[in-house]
């Protein structure tokens, strides 16, 4: 699972789920896999997918990027 934002409290999707699962980051039609969804790491205009955001997974200089948590 991926969490991001301040204190890593925002759920950003599941990495190990089936690509057909609604919360999969690989489901391009889901809330976490769509490149248009606000909480998607694939949305380059969101806080979590931007290469300029401090919370961005695509920003190599981010101070607080998303984290992967295994449960």
Residue pairs with C-beta under 8 A, 6 or more apart in sequence:
1 11
1 12
1 13
1 14
1 15
1 68
1 69
1 70
1 71
2 11
2 12
2 13
2 14
2 15
2 25
2 32
2 41
2 57
2 66
2 67
2 68
2 69
3 9
3 10
3 11
3 12
3 66
3 67
3 69
4 10
4 12
4 41
4 47
4 48
4 55
4 57
4 65
4 66
4 67
5 47
5 48
5 55
6 55
6 64
8 64
8 66
8 67
10 39
10 48
11 23
11 39
12 25
12 32
12 39
12 40
12 41
12 48
12 66
13 23
13 24
13 25
13 30
13 31
13 32
13 33
13 39
13 40
13 41
14 21
14 23
14 24
14 25
14 32
15 25
15 68
17 23
17 24
17 26
18 24
19 26
19 27
19 33
20 27
21 27
21 30
22 30
22 31
23 30
23 31
23 32
24 30
24 32
24 33
25 32
25 33
25 40
25 41
25 42
26 33
27 33
27 34
28 34
28 35
30 37
31 37
31 39
31 40
32 39
32 40
32 41
33 40
33 42
34 40
34 42
34 43
35 42
35 43
35 44
35 49
36 43
37 43
37 46
38 46
39 46
39 48
40 46
40 48
40 49
41 48
41 49
41 57
41 58
41 66
42 49
43 49
44 50
44 51
44 58
46 53
47 53
47 55
47 56
48 55
48 56
48 57
48 66
49 56
49 57
49 58
50 56
50 58
50 59
51 58
51 59
51 60
52 59
53 59
53 62
54 62
54 63
54 64
55 62
55 64
55 65
55 66
56 62
56 65
57 65
57 66
59 65
